Amino acid sequence: MDQTALYDLSYGVYLVTVMDGNRPTGCVVNSIMQVTSEPATVALSVSHNNYTNGCIAKSGRLAINILPQDANPKLIGRFGFRSGKDFNKFESLPYEMVGSTPVLKTNLCGWLVCEVINRMETATHTVFLAKVTDGKRTPGKTPMTYAYYHNVIKGKSPKNAPTYQAPGKEKLPR
Ligand SMILES: Cc1cc2nc3c(=O)[nH]c(=O)nc-3n(C[C@H](O)[C@H](O)[C@H](O)COP(=O)(O)O)c2cc1C
């Protein structure tokens, strides 16, 4: 199989936020797609090793914070390379509660608040199916794509990302 055929699938870069009991947490997820229009439904793939996975399963709710191209790279470092298991990712970060779901008040293209309606297990990741129950858009912002994150910001992805590429096999810019 030509593994590189997978390189041309496209994604965004999102911060999935969720309540862990009475504290907010979350992680970076690129593998999110809209799967139906009415009702608006999304699917996201979250590693079994990510602390966020159990929080989504328990609370049944999550928010998708849509990062713009000019997002603070430190946010990706904090949410994408550390675990909320033993670290407060929300420290000094402004957020608001939309219903019972935390949404960031940082520089975003917008956000979606979702309710989990189904899930499917793969060997390494849970695919959550979630209905979008609320959302807000900030006009004029350009969303960060996964390709922009790699090719312009020169960002890396950790092993828990479903699209992880082993060192030496990273996607080369065209
Ligand atoms: C650019 C990027 C994309 C990522 N995409 C995913 C993803 O789609 N699914 C996933 O499970 N983890 C993904 N990750 C990895 C998690 O964000 C990372 O493992 C995080 O530290 C998990 O935090 P937690 O243990 O607090 O849940 C991604 C990380 C980065 C930097």
The ligand as a Gaussian input file, in Angstrom:
#p B3LYP/6-31G(d) Opt

LIG

0 1
 C       -1.638000      18.883000      15.621000
 C       -2.127000      17.802000      16.565000
 C       -3.193000      17.007000      16.187000
 C       -3.679000      16.013000      17.042000
 N       -4.755000      15.269000      16.649000
 C       -5.246000      14.312000      17.481000
 C       -6.413000      13.583000      17.126000
 O       -7.030000      13.793000      16.086000
 N       -6.852000      12.631000      17.999000
 C       -6.200000      12.357000      19.163000
 O       -6.632000      11.472000      19.891000
 N       -5.094000      13.051000      19.537000
 C       -4.614000      14.029000      18.733000
 N       -3.528000      14.753000      19.106000
 C       -2.789000      14.372000      20.331000
 C       -3.411000      14.919000      21.633000
 O       -3.748000      16.276000      21.517000
 C       -2.341000      14.742000      22.745000
 O       -2.075000      13.359000      22.888000
 C       -2.748000      15.353000      24.075000
 O       -1.566000      15.518000      24.859000
 C       -3.750000      14.532000      24.852000
 O       -4.036000      15.224000      26.046000
 P       -4.924000      14.556000      27.191000
 O       -4.159000      13.370000      27.717000
 O       -5.070000      15.642000      28.230000
 O       -6.233000      14.174000      26.588000
 C       -3.058000      15.792000      18.300000
 C       -1.989000      16.618000      18.691000
 C       -1.523000      17.613000      17.837000
 C       -0.384000      18.502000      18.275000

